[in-house]
Amino acid sequence: MSTGLTGIVVVGSINADLVVTLERHPQPGETVSGRSLTVLPGGKGANQAVGAALLGGDVTMVGAVGSDDYADTALSTLRSAGVDLRSVRTVPGSTGIAVVEVSDDGENTIVVLPGANAEVTPAQVDATTETIAGAAVVVVQGELPAGTTTAAMRLASGRVILNLAPVILLDRDALLRADPLVVNEHEGALVLAQLGGPEATDHHGVVEALRKCGLASVVMTLGGAGALVSDGGPIAMVPAPRVDVVDTTGAGDAFVGALAARLAAGAALEDAVRFAVQVGSYAVQQPGAQPSYPGLDDELPALPEE
Protein backbone atom coordinates (compact mmCIF):
# COMPACT_ATOMS: atom_id res chain seq x y z
CA MET A 1 0.00 0.00 0.00
CA SER A 2 1.41 3.39 -1.02
CA THR A 3 2.04 5.94 1.72
CA GLY A 4 2.18 8.88 -0.67
CA LEU A 5 5.69 9.66 0.60
CA THR A 6 8.38 10.01 -2.07
CA GLY A 7 12.04 10.85 -2.41
CA ILE A 8 14.91 11.31 -0.02
CA VAL A 9 15.84 14.31 2.11
CA VAL A 10 19.36 14.48 3.51
CA VAL A 11 19.85 16.95 6.35
CA GLY A 12 23.57 17.10 6.89
CA SER A 13 27.05 18.46 6.45
CA ILE A 14 28.60 19.83 3.28
CA ASN A 15 32.40 20.10 3.19
CA ALA A 16 35.39 20.58 0.99
CA ASP A 17 37.87 17.75 1.58
CA LEU A 18 41.58 18.58 1.57
CA VAL A 19 43.02 15.16 0.80
CA VAL A 20 46.70 14.47 1.47
CA THR A 21 48.22 11.19 0.29
CA LEU A 22 51.23 9.79 2.14
CA GLU A 23 53.11 6.53 2.64
CA ARG A 24 52.05 6.13 6.27
CA HIS A 25 50.40 8.15 9.00
CA PRO A 26 52.74 10.02 11.38
CA GLN A 27 53.14 9.07 15.01
CA PRO A 28 52.43 11.79 17.63
CA GLY A 29 55.15 14.44 17.34
CA GLU A 30 56.45 13.05 14.03
CA THR A 31 56.65 14.87 10.68
CA VAL A 32 56.29 12.88 7.46
CA SER A 33 56.31 13.94 3.81
CA GLY A 34 53.10 13.90 1.83
CA ARG A 35 52.80 13.02 -1.84
CA SER A 36 49.89 15.11 -3.09
CA LEU A 37 47.11 17.49 -2.07
CA THR A 38 43.72 17.42 -3.75
CA VAL A 39 40.61 19.46 -2.95
CA LEU A 40 37.41 17.44 -3.39
CA PRO A 41 33.73 17.78 -2.40
CA GLY A 42 32.82 16.00 0.84
CA GLY A 43 30.89 16.08 4.11
CA LYS A 44 28.90 13.11 5.36
CA GLY A 45 25.56 14.61 4.39
CA ALA A 46 26.69 15.66 0.92
CA ASN A 47 28.41 12.32 0.34
CA GLN A 48 25.26 10.42 1.25
CA ALA A 49 23.10 12.66 -0.92
CA VAL A 50 25.39 12.18 -3.91
CA GLY A 51 25.57 8.44 -3.32
CA ALA A 52 21.78 8.13 -3.29
CA ALA A 53 21.27 10.42 -6.31
CA LEU A 54 23.79 8.55 -8.48
CA LEU A 55 21.82 5.38 -7.80
CA GLY A 56 18.55 6.87 -8.99
CA GLY A 57 17.27 8.54 -5.83
CA ASP A 58 15.26 11.78 -5.98
CA VAL A 59 17.29 13.69 -3.39
CA THR A 60 16.94 17.06 -1.65
CA MET A 61 19.84 18.42 0.43
CA VAL A 62 19.32 20.62 3.50
CA GLY A 63 22.51 22.27 4.72
CA ALA A 64 24.81 25.29 4.42
CA VAL A 65 28.05 26.44 2.84
CA GLY A 66 30.19 29.48 3.53
CA SER A 67 30.82 32.59 1.48
CA ASP A 68 34.29 31.43 0.40
CA ASP A 69 36.02 29.80 -2.56
CA TYR A 70 35.49 26.30 -1.16
CA ALA A 71 31.69 26.53 -1.51
CA ASP A 72 31.67 25.84 -5.26
CA THR A 73 33.89 22.80 -4.79
CA ALA A 74 31.71 21.50 -1.96
CA LEU A 75 28.56 21.77 -4.09
CA SER A 76 30.00 20.67 -7.44
CA THR A 77 29.14 16.96 -7.40
CA LEU A 78 25.81 17.56 -5.67
CA ARG A 79 24.89 19.74 -8.65
CA SER A 80 26.13 17.31 -11.29
CA ALA A 81 24.35 14.40 -9.58
CA GLY A 82 21.04 16.27 -9.77
CA VAL A 83 20.50 16.87 -6.05
CA ASP A 84 17.96 19.61 -5.26
CA LEU A 85 19.96 22.38 -3.54
CA ARG A 86 17.20 24.94 -2.95
CA SER A 87 17.37 24.26 0.80
CA VAL A 88 21.14 24.85 1.02
CA ARG A 89 21.94 28.28 2.48
CA THR A 90 25.05 30.40 2.01
CA VAL A 91 26.19 31.91 5.32
CA PRO A 92 29.02 34.31 6.18
CA GLY A 93 32.36 32.68 6.91
CA SER A 94 33.96 29.39 5.95
CA THR A 95 32.54 26.33 4.28
CA GLY A 96 33.07 23.16 6.33
CA ILE A 97 36.52 21.67 5.78
CA ALA A 98 37.83 18.14 6.30
CA VAL A 99 41.56 17.49 6.28
CA VAL A 100 41.93 13.87 5.16
CA GLU A 101 45.18 11.89 5.27
CA VAL A 102 45.19 8.73 3.16
CA SER A 103 48.06 6.26 3.55
CA ASP A 104 49.28 3.63 1.07
CA ASP A 105 47.19 0.92 2.74
CA GLY A 106 44.02 2.91 2.01
CA GLU A 107 43.32 3.84 5.63
CA ASN A 108 42.54 7.44 6.53
CA THR A 109 42.50 9.91 9.37
CA ILE A 110 40.19 12.93 9.25
CA VAL A 111 40.05 16.27 11.07
CA VAL A 112 36.81 18.21 10.49
CA LEU A 113 36.32 21.97 10.85
CA PRO A 114 32.52 22.49 10.94
CA GLY A 115 32.41 25.99 9.44
CA ALA A 116 28.99 26.69 7.91
CA ASN A 117 27.65 23.32 9.09
CA ALA A 118 27.44 24.74 12.61
CA GLU A 119 25.03 27.37 11.25
CA VAL A 120 22.39 24.88 10.08
CA THR A 121 19.66 25.65 12.61
CA PRO A 122 16.34 24.11 13.66
CA ALA A 123 14.70 27.17 12.09
CA GLN A 124 16.24 26.30 8.71
CA VAL A 125 14.94 22.76 9.08
CA ASP A 126 11.48 24.05 10.06
CA ALA A 127 11.43 26.07 6.83
CA THR A 128 11.59 22.77 4.93
CA THR A 129 8.82 21.09 6.95
CA GLU A 130 6.71 20.18 3.92
CA THR A 131 9.68 18.66 2.08
CA ILE A 132 10.89 16.62 5.06
CA ALA A 133 7.40 15.47 6.04
CA GLY A 134 6.72 14.33 2.47
CA ALA A 135 9.90 12.28 2.07
CA ALA A 136 9.91 8.49 2.02
CA VAL A 137 13.35 8.53 3.65
CA VAL A 138 15.05 11.22 5.75
CA VAL A 139 18.80 10.83 6.36
CA VAL A 140 20.65 12.53 9.22
CA GLN A 141 24.13 12.16 10.73
CA GLY A 142 26.16 13.56 13.62
CA GLU A 143 27.95 16.46 11.91
CA LEU A 144 25.25 19.10 12.50
CA PRO A 145 24.15 20.62 15.83
CA ALA A 146 22.14 18.12 17.88
CA GLY A 147 19.06 20.36 17.98
CA THR A 148 19.02 20.57 14.19
CA THR A 149 19.30 16.82 13.76
CA THR A 150 16.55 16.24 16.32
CA ALA A 151 14.26 18.77 14.60
CA ALA A 152 14.65 16.99 11.27
CA MET A 153 13.90 13.59 12.79
CA ARG A 154 10.76 14.87 14.49
CA LEU A 155 9.41 16.35 11.25
CA ALA A 156 9.87 13.11 9.33
CA SER A 157 6.78 11.10 8.42
CA GLY A 158 8.73 8.45 6.52
CA ARG A 159 11.66 6.26 7.43
CA VAL A 160 14.56 7.93 9.28
CA ILE A 161 18.10 6.71 8.67
CA LEU A 162 20.22 7.95 11.57
CA ASN A 163 23.91 7.50 10.80
CA LEU A 164 25.16 8.73 14.16
CA ALA A 165 28.70 9.52 13.08
CA PRO A 166 30.30 11.11 14.89
CA VAL A 167 28.30 10.13 17.97
CA ILE A 168 26.64 13.21 19.47
CA LEU A 169 24.27 13.43 22.41
CA LEU A 170 20.65 13.15 21.27
CA ASP A 171 17.65 12.72 23.53
CA ARG A 172 16.25 9.22 23.85
CA ASP A 173 13.03 9.95 21.97
CA ALA A 174 15.02 11.21 18.98
CA LEU A 175 17.34 8.20 18.98
CA LEU A 176 14.40 5.82 19.01
CA ARG A 177 12.95 7.40 15.85
CA ALA A 178 15.82 5.85 13.89
CA ASP A 179 14.74 3.08 11.52
CA PRO A 180 17.47 2.07 11.04
CA LEU A 181 20.24 3.34 13.27
CA VAL A 182 23.43 2.92 11.20
CA VAL A 183 26.69 2.79 13.16
CA ASN A 184 30.07 1.11 13.04
CA GLU A 185 31.25 -1.11 15.87
CA HIS A 186 32.77 1.76 17.88
CA GLU A 187 29.79 4.07 17.44
CA GLY A 188 27.38 1.28 18.32
CA ALA A 189 28.97 0.81 21.73
CA LEU A 190 28.81 4.56 22.39
CA VAL A 191 25.13 4.79 21.43
CA LEU A 192 24.36 1.79 23.61
CA ALA A 193 25.95 3.57 26.57
CA GLN A 194 23.99 6.73 25.71
CA LEU A 195 20.76 4.73 25.84
CA GLY A 196 21.74 3.16 29.15
CA GLY A 197 21.69 -0.33 27.68
CA PRO A 198 23.49 -3.39 29.04
CA GLU A 199 27.15 -4.00 28.32
CA ALA A 200 27.84 -6.27 25.36
CA THR A 201 30.97 -8.26 24.61
CA ASP A 202 30.76 -8.59 20.83
CA HIS A 203 29.21 -6.97 17.75
CA HIS A 204 26.14 -9.21 17.74
CA GLY A 205 25.62 -8.45 21.40
CA VAL A 206 25.73 -4.70 20.79
CA VAL A 207 23.18 -4.94 17.97
CA GLU A 208 20.89 -7.12 20.08
CA ALA A 209 21.20 -4.78 23.07
CA LEU A 210 20.41 -1.73 20.91
CA ARG A 211 17.25 -3.41 19.66
CA LYS A 212 16.25 -4.22 23.23
CA CYS A 213 16.58 -0.50 24.05
CA GLY A 214 13.65 0.10 21.70
CA LEU A 215 15.21 0.74 18.28
CA ALA A 216 13.10 -0.54 15.40
CA SER A 217 16.13 -1.63 13.39
CA VAL A 218 19.91 -1.49 13.59
CA VAL A 219 22.62 -1.77 10.94
CA MET A 220 26.22 -2.14 12.09
CA THR A 221 28.91 -1.68 9.45
CA LEU A 222 32.06 -3.74 9.92
CA GLY A 223 34.36 -2.33 7.25
CA GLY A 224 35.81 -5.00 5.01
CA ALA A 225 33.92 -7.71 6.89
CA GLY A 226 30.49 -6.45 5.77
CA ALA A 227 27.53 -5.49 7.96
CA LEU A 228 25.09 -6.80 10.54
CA VAL A 229 21.38 -6.04 10.23
CA SER A 230 18.51 -6.58 12.65
CA ASP A 231 14.90 -5.51 12.22
CA GLY A 232 12.88 -8.03 14.15
CA GLY A 233 14.14 -11.47 13.21
CA PRO A 234 17.53 -13.05 13.88
CA ILE A 235 20.55 -10.82 13.30
CA ALA A 236 21.77 -11.27 9.72
CA MET A 237 25.41 -11.01 8.65
CA VAL A 238 26.02 -9.65 5.15
CA PRO A 239 29.64 -10.42 4.18
CA ALA A 240 31.49 -7.95 1.97
CA PRO A 241 33.12 -8.82 -1.36
CA ARG A 242 36.90 -9.20 -1.37
CA VAL A 243 38.37 -6.18 -3.16
CA ASP A 244 41.67 -4.33 -3.42
CA VAL A 245 41.36 -1.34 -1.12
CA VAL A 246 42.69 1.98 -2.46
CA ASP A 247 40.97 4.54 -0.21
CA THR A 248 38.32 4.00 2.47
CA THR A 249 37.36 7.70 2.63
CA GLY A 250 33.60 8.09 2.31
CA ALA A 251 32.89 4.38 1.91
CA GLY A 252 30.51 4.40 4.87
CA ASP A 253 28.67 7.32 3.29
CA ALA A 254 28.41 5.44 -0.01
CA PHE A 255 26.84 2.63 2.02
CA VAL A 256 24.28 4.96 3.63
CA GLY A 257 23.44 6.63 0.32
CA ALA A 258 22.83 3.26 -1.30
CA LEU A 259 20.75 2.16 1.68
CA ALA A 260 18.60 5.29 1.37
CA ALA A 261 18.11 4.82 -2.36
CA ARG A 262 16.94 1.22 -1.96
CA LEU A 263 14.70 1.89 1.04
CA ALA A 264 13.07 4.83 -0.76
CA ALA A 265 12.38 2.47 -3.66
CA GLY A 266 10.56 0.10 -1.30
CA ALA A 267 13.19 -2.58 -0.65
CA ALA A 268 13.25 -4.61 2.55
CA LEU A 269 16.00 -3.58 4.97
CA GLU A 270 18.18 -6.69 4.60
CA ASP A 271 18.00 -6.50 0.80
CA ALA A 272 18.92 -2.81 0.96
CA VAL A 273 21.88 -3.61 3.21
CA ARG A 274 23.12 -6.28 0.80
CA PHE A 275 23.11 -3.73 -2.00
CA ALA A 276 24.75 -1.10 0.22
CA VAL A 277 27.59 -3.49 1.11
CA GLN A 278 28.28 -3.95 -2.59
CA VAL A 279 28.29 -0.19 -3.15
CA GLY A 280 30.65 0.42 -0.23
CA SER A 281 33.00 -2.24 -1.58
CA TYR A 282 32.95 -0.57 -5.00
CA ALA A 283 33.81 2.81 -3.47
CA VAL A 284 36.96 1.68 -1.63
CA GLN A 285 38.56 0.65 -4.93
CA GLN A 286 38.83 4.28 -6.11
CA PRO A 287 40.40 7.36 -4.49
CA GLY A 288 38.29 10.07 -2.85
CA ALA A 289 34.77 10.05 -1.47
CA GLN A 290 32.17 11.31 -3.97
CA PRO A 291 34.37 10.65 -7.05
CA SER A 292 34.50 6.96 -6.07
CA TYR A 293 30.74 6.36 -5.97
CA PRO A 294 29.00 4.17 -8.56
CA GLY A 295 26.10 5.01 -10.80
CA LEU A 296 23.32 2.75 -12.00
CA ASP A 297 25.37 1.50 -14.96
CA ASP A 298 28.47 0.54 -12.97
CA GLU A 299 29.14 -3.12 -12.22
CA LEU A 300 29.29 -3.79 -8.48
CA PRO A 301 31.48 -6.47 -6.89
CA ALA A 302 29.54 -9.64 -6.17
CA LEU A 303 28.77 -10.68 -2.62
CA PRO A 304 30.47 -13.87 -1.44
CA GLU A 305 28.39 -17.01 -1.74
CA GLU A 306 26.80 -17.79 1.59
SEMAR-232202 format. One record per residue: x, y, z of N, C-alpha, C, O in turn; residue in three letters. Coordinates in steps of 0.02 Angstrom, whole numbers, plus 50000, padded with zeros to 5 digits. Layout:
BEGIN
XYZXYZXYZXYZALA...
END
This chain:
BEGIN
500424994050000500005000050000500445006250000500905006850040MET500305010949954500715016949949500565021750007499995022650028SER501095024850032501025029750086500955036850059500775041350097THR501095037749995501095044449967501745048249979501825053849954GLY502205045250016502855048350030503345046549975503375040749954LEU503725051449951504195050149897504855053649909504885058749943THR505375050949880506025054249880506405053749945506185050549993GLY506985056849944507465056549999507665063650017507815067749973ILE507655065250081507925071650105508525070050150508465066250198VAL509085073150134509685072450175509795079050211509885084250179VAL509785078950277509935084750318510625083650347510705079450392VAL511115087250322511785085550344512325090350322512195095750295GLY512945088150333513525092350323513735092550249513645087750212SER514025098150231514305099150164515005102050174515085107350203ILE515505098550149516205100550160516595100850095516375098250043ASN517175104050098517705102950050518225098650084518445100250140ALA518435093350051518945088850079519625090650052519735090849991ASP520095091950097520795092950079521155086350090521315084550147LEU521275082750036521515075850040522265075650028522505077649975VAL522625073150078523355072450073523515064950069523295061150112VAL523895062950019524115055950015524825055550042525225060050033THR524965049950076525625049050107525745041550116525285037550114LEU526385039750126526555032750132526255029650195525965024250192GLU526305033150250526035030650314525845036650357526095042250346ARG525415035450405525205040750450525745042150502526065037550526HIS525855048550519526375050150569526175048050639525585047750656PRO526675046550679526575045450751526515052250785526725057250756GLN526255052550846526225058950881526905062250886527395059150907PRO526945068550865527575072250867528025071150807528555074250802GLY527815066850760528225065250701528005069250640527405070550632GLU528475071150598528335074350534528495069550478529035066550477THR528025068650431528155064450373527995068550310527645073550313VAL528275066350254528165069750190527535067050156527425060950154SER527135071550131526555069550092526725069150018527255071549996GLY526275065949980526405065149908526005070149866526255072949818ARG525375071249886524945075549845524405078649888524235076049942SER524125084249865523565087549897523025088649844523155091649792LEU522425086249858521865087149812521275089949851521145087849908THR520905094549822520305097349853519705094349818519615095049758VAL519285090849857518705087249831518075088949871518135091049928LEU517485088049842516875088949880516785083349931516965077649918PRO516505085049990516415080050042515895082150093515445086050077GLY515955079550153515455080450206514995074450206514775072150153GLY514855071750265514455065550268513775066450235513545062150197LYS513445072050249512785073150220512815073550144512435070250109GLY513285077550118513345078350046513545071750013513285069949961ALA514015068150044514215061650017513615056950010513515053749959ASN513215056650063512635052150062512115054350011511805050149979GLN512025060850004511555063349954511785061649884511385059449842ALA512425062649870512705060949804512645053449792512435051349738VAL512825049449842512795042249834512095039849816512015035649772GLY511585042649849510895040649835510665043149767510325039449731ALA510855049249748510635052149685510945048349625510595047149576ALA511575046449630511895042849576511575036049564511635033149510LEU511245033449615510915026949610510165027549597509785022849608LEU509965033449573509285034349551508815037749600508225038649584GLY509065039549659508645042749708508465049949690508865053549660GLY507855051949708507635058949701507805062349767507445061449816ASP508345066349768508655068449831508635076049838508785079749791VAL508435078249898508475085349917508975085949974508975081950021THR509415090949970509925092150021509725098150063509535103350035MET509765097550129509665103150175510325104150212510555099650246VAL510615110150204511265111450236511485118550223511085122850206GLY512145119750230512415126450221513135126150199513505121550217ALA513335131150160514035132250142514215139350160513785143550172VAL514865140750160515095147450177515145151850115515015149750059GLY515345158050128515415162950074516145163250052516435168750048SER516445157550038517155157150020517245153149956516755150749926ASP517875152549935518015149049872517885141549876517825138349824ASP517855138749936517745131549942517025129549929516885123649917TYR516565134349932515855132749925515705129449858515335124449855ALA515975132149803515845129249737516095122049732515765117749704ASP516685120849760516955114049760516495109449800516335103949777THR516275111749858515865107549902515195105649869514935100249882ALA514935110049827514285108949796514325105749726513815103949698LEU514925105149699515005103349628514695096649610514315096249562SER514845091449648514575084849630513845084249649513465080649616THR513625087649701512905087849717512525090449656512005087749637LEU512785095849626512455098749568512445093749510511925092549480ARG513025090949494513065086549435512675080149445512465077049396SER512575078049508512185072049521511425073349520511035068649523ALA511235079749516510525081349511510175082249578509565081849581GLY510555083349631510255084449697509935091349700510225096249677VAL509335091749728508985098149737509335102049793509355099849850ASP509595107949775509985111949823509615118249845509925122749873LEU508975118649834508605124749852508575125849928508445131349950ARG508695120649967508695121350040509395121650070509485120650130SER509885123150028510575124250051510695131850055510625135250004VAL510855134350114510975141450124511715143150117512145138950128ARG511855149350097512535152050101512565156750160512155161450165THR513035155650205513095159650266513785162950267514245160450235VAL513855168450304514515171650309515025166850339514865162750383PRO515655167450316516185163450345516385157650301516285157750241GLY516675152550333516985147050297516505141250284516075139650326SER516585138250227516275131650214516605126550260517185127250279THR516235121250278516535115850316517135112850280517125112050219GLY517645111150317518265108450289518425101850324518365101350385ILE518645096850286518915090750315519625089750288519735089750227ALA520095089050333520785087550314520865079950319520835077050373VAL520965076750262520975069450258521665067050239521945069150188VAL521955062750280522595059550264522455052350242522125048550278GLU522705050450183522595043650158523275040450148523685042850109VAL523395034850182524035031350177524015026050122523485024650094SER524595023050108524645018250054524205012050063524025008850014ASP524025010450125523605004650137522855006350131522435002050144ASP522705012550111522015014650100521655017150162521085019550157GLY521985016850220521665019250281521735026850287522205029750260GLU521265029950322521275037250326521195039750397520925036250441ASN521415045850408521255049650469520945056150445521135058850393THR520475058850484520105064650463520025069550520519845067650576ILE520165075950507520025081350553519515085950520519625088350464VAL518955087150554518405091050524518355097850559518355098250620VAL518315103150519518165109950542517445111450520517325112050460LEU516975112150566516265112550547516085118350502515685117550456PRO516375124250513516205129950472515465131150468515115131450519GLY515205131850406514495133450396514025128150422513445129550435ALA514265121950429513825116650454513555118250524513005116150542ASN513945121950563513725123750630513165128850629512835130150679ALA513035131850570512515136950563511865134050534511395137850521GLU511835127550526511205124450504510765123750566510915119750610VAL510235127550569509835128250630509175124550626508955122650572THR508855123350684508175120650683507695124950643507235122350611PRO507795131550643507355135850604507425134550529506925134650493ALA508035133250506508125131550435507775124950419507465124350366GLN507815120250464507475113850454506715114950454506365112050412VAL506465118950500505745120250503505485123450438504915122350419ASP505925127250405505725130450342505625125350286505345126850233ALA505875119250296505805113950246505315108450271505355102750249THR504875110350317504415105450347504045101350296504015095250301THR503765104550246503365100950196503785095850158503565090250145GLU504395097850141504845093350104505045087350146505015081650123THR505235088650209505445083150253504865078550268504935072450267ILE504285081450284503705077350302503455073150243503135067950253ALA503595075350182503365071750123503845066550097503705063150047GLY504435065950129504955061450103504845054250126504635053050183ALA504985049550082504955042550101505515040750149505425036550194ALA506095043950140506675042750183507005049350200507115053550156VAL507155050350264507535056150288508185053550317508175048950359VAL508745056450296509405054150318509735059650358509775065450336VAL509975057950418510335062650461510955059250489510995053150491VAL511445063350509512065060850536512235064650601511795067450633GLN512875064550620513085067850681513525073850670513865076050717GLY513535076750610513985082350596513635089150598513945094250584GLU512995089250615512635095550625512475096250699512525091450736LEU512285102350721512085103150792511525098250810511085096750770PRO511555095750872511075090650894510355092950888509915089050868ALA510215099350904509535101850899509275101850828508675100750817GLY509705102950780509515102950710509345095850687508845094650654THR509775091150706509655084150688509005081650719508615078350685THR508895083350782508285081250816507665084250782507165080850774THR507705090650763507135093950730506955090350665506365089350651ALA507465088450627507335085050563507005078250575506535076350539ALA507235074650625506955068050640506225068550662505815064250644MET506065073650700505385074350725504895076450670504295075150675ARG505145079750618504715081850563504565076150514504085076350476LEU504985070950516504935065650466504305061550476504125059650532ALA503965060150421503395055550421503605048650395503295043550412SER504125048550354504375042250326504915039150369504975040550428GLY505305035050337505835031350372506425036050385506615039950342ARG506705035550445507285039750464507905035350468507925030650509VAL508395036750427509055033550433509485038250475509645043750454ILE509675035950534510115039750578510805036550577510915031350607LEU511265039750541511955037550540512325041750592512605047050575ASN512335039450653512585043650708513345043550709513665040350751LEU513635047150661514355047650654514525054850637514295057550587ALA514925058050680515155055650744514565055150794514035057950782PRO514685051450848514155050750898514085057150937514555059450970VAL513485060150935513325066050974512755064351021512415059251012ILE512655068551070512135067151121511455069351094511335075251083LEU511025064451083510325065751064509875063151118510045058351153LEU509285066251125508825063651176508555056851155508545055151096ASP508335053051204508125046151192507565045651141507575041251097ARG507075050051145506515049851099506755050651027506515047250981ASP507245055051017507515056050949507885049850925507775047650869ALA508305047050968508675041050949508205035450928508345031850880LEU507655034750964507205029150951506765030250889506385025750871LEU506825035950857506485037050793506875034050735506625033450679ARG507495032150747507915029350694507635022650671507445018350711ALA507615021750605507375015450576507655014750505507285015850456ASP508305013050499508745010350552509215015550581509325020950554PRO509515013650639510125016750664510695013350627510745007250626LEU511135017350596511715014650560512345017050596512465023150600VAL512745012350620513355013950658513885008850642513735003350618VAL514525010750654515045005650652515105002550721514725004250767ASN515584998050730515624994450794515794999150852515544998050907GLU516205004250840516385008850894515795013350912515645014450971HIS515475016050861514895020450872514325016650905513975019450947GLU514235010450886513695006450916513765005850991513265006451027GLY514375004651014514485004051086514345010651122514085010751177ALA514525016351090514405022851120513665024451123513425027151173LEU513295022751071512575023951072512235019551124511765021751158VAL512465013451130512185008951181512275011951250511815011651291LEU512865014751264512975017951329512525024051337512275025251392ALA512435027751283511995033751286511275031851302510925035551336GLN511065026051278510385023751292510325020151359509775018151379LEU510885019251393510875015851457510755008351452510495005251498GLY510955005551395510844998451384511374994151419511864996851445GLY511274987651419511744983151452512404982651414512424983651353PRO512944981051449513584980051416513544973951370513184969151385GLU513904974251315513924968651268514654967151251515074971651249ALA514794960851239515484958751231515684957851158516284957151144THR515214957951112515384957151041514894961050999514414963951024ASP515014961150933514604965150888513874962950888513424967150890HIS513764956450885513074953950887512724956150951512134957950951HIS513104955851006512814957751070512614965151073512104966851101GLY513034969451042512864976551040512234977750999511794981451020VAL512194974550941511594975350899510974972950936510454976250935VAL511024967150967510454964451004510244969051061509654970151073GLU510754971751097510604976151153510284982651130509834985351163ALA510514985351073510214991351045509474990251027509054994551040LEU509334984550998508634982950983508214982551046507644984951048ARG508494979551099508124978951162508004985751195507544986351236LYS508404990751177508294997551202507695000851170507465006151192CYS507424997851116506835000551085506915002751013506435005250983GLY507505001850984507605003750914507254998850868507274992750878LEU506925001550817506554997350770507014993050728506854987350713ALA507594995750710508074991950670508764994850679508845000850693SER509264990550670509964992550679510374989550623510294983650607VAL510814993550595511314991150547511994993050574512124998850589VAL512434988050582513114989350605513594987750548513634982050525MET513964992750525514454991650472515104989250504515314991650556THR515424984450470516034981350496516614981850447517024977350443LEU516634987350409517184988450362517214982850311516704981050281GLY517814980250301517914975050251517574968450265517534964150222GLY517314967650327516964961450344516234961550321515944956150313ALA515944967450310515254967850289514824971650338515024976950361GLY514234969050353513764972650398513294967650431513134962350404ALA513074969550491512554966050527511904969950520511914976150519LEU511334966450517510694969850511510184966150553510144960050553VAL509784970050590509264967150633508644971650630508684977650643SER508084968650611507454972550611506864968250634506304969150610ASP506994963850680506444959950707506594952550712506454949350763GLY506894949750660507074942750660507784941750687508054946250719GLY508074935950674508774934850694509234939850661509094942250606PRO509784941450694510284945950665510584942650604510814936950607ILE510604946350548510884943750486511574946750474511674952650487ALA512044942650451512704944950432512744945150356512624940150323MET512924951050329513014951750257513764952550245514034957950259VAL514104947450220514824947950209514984952350149514614952550101PRO515544955850153515754960250099516154956550046516494951650062ALA516124958749983516564955949932517294957249949517464962049983PRO517734952949924518454954049932518684958649875518604956949816ARG518964964349892519184969149842519864971949863520064971349920VAL520204974949815520834978349829520684985449852520414989549814ASP520854986949914520684993349944521194998749924521794997849933VAL520935004149896521355009949877521255015649927521745018649948VAL520635017049946520495022749989519805021550022519305020949987ASP519795021250088519165020050123518765026450136518215026050163THR519035032250118518685038550131517985038550100517915037450040THR517485039850141516805040550116516455034050099515895034150074GLY516775028350113516445021950096515825020750138515315018250113ALA515855022650201515265022050243514685026450219514105024550226GLY514855032250192514345036650165514045033850100513445034450088ASP514465030650059514215027250000513705021950020513195021049988ALA513865018350074513425013150101512755016250121512225013750102PHE512765021750158512145024850181511745027650123511135026950122VAL512075030750074511725033250016511375027649978510795028449957GLY511725022049969511425016349935510835013549975510325011649946ALA510915013250040510375010850084509765015250076509205012750070LEU509865021850076509305026450069508955025650002508345025649998ALA509355024849948509065024149882508625017949878508075018149850ALA508855012349905508475006149902507855006349947507325004049928ARG507935009150007507355009550052506815014150023506225012650029LEU507025019649992506545024249962506175020849904505605022649889ALA506505016049872506195012349817505765006549841505455003149800ALA505735005549907505285000549935505594993949953505234989149969GLY506264993449952506604987149967506554985550042506494990050083ALA506574979150058506624976950127507314978750154507794979350115ALA507374979650220508004982150248508594977550233509114979950211LEU508524971050242509094966550230509304966750157509904966750142GLU508834967050111509004967550040509364974150026509844974249987ASP509134979550057509464985950048510174985850075510624988850046ALA510274982550132510944981950161511404977950115511994979750107VAL511154972650086511564968650040511814972949982512394972549963ARG511364976949954511564981449900512064986649925512554988149890PHE511944989349984512384994550011513084991850024513574995450015ALA513134985650046513794982550056514174982249989514774983549987VAL513824980449936514144980349870514384987249849514934988049823GLN513974992249861514154999149842514755001549882515205004649854VAL514755000249948515335002149989515964998749965516505001849966GLY515924992449945516504988849921516744991649854517344991749841SER516294993849813516484997249750516865003549765517385004949734TYR516625007449813516905014049826517625013749851518025018149835ALA517805008649890518485008449918519015006749866519605007149880VAL518805005049806519285003249753519515009349714519955008749670GLN519235015249728519415021449694519605026749746519365026449802GLN520025031549728520205036849775519645041949785519235042949740PRO519635045149844519155050349858518495047549883518395041549886GLY518055052249902517395050249926516905050449868516805045349835ALA516595056149854516085056549802516335054249733515955051049697GLN516965055749713517185053249648517215045649642517255043049586PRO517195042149698517255034849697516585031249694516565025149691SER516035034949694515375031849701515105029349634515205032649583TYR514765023649635514505020849572513845023949551513475026749592PRO513705023449487513055025149460512675018749443512915013249456GLY512095019549415511665013849400511975009149349511825003149348LEU512405011649305512695007549252513345004149272513615000249233ASP513605005749331514245002749352514134995749379513634994349412ASP514614991349365514574984449389514854984049460515424985949472GLU514454981549506514644981149576514974974349590514804969449557LEU515444974149637515744967749656515224963049686514784965149723PRO515274956649668514774951849691514884950049764515454949649788ALA514334948949800514384946649869514644939549870514504935649824LEU515014937649922515244930649928514644925949932514114927749958PRO514734919949907514204915049913514134912949986514634911650020GLU513514912650009513404911050080513264903650088513154901250144GLU
END
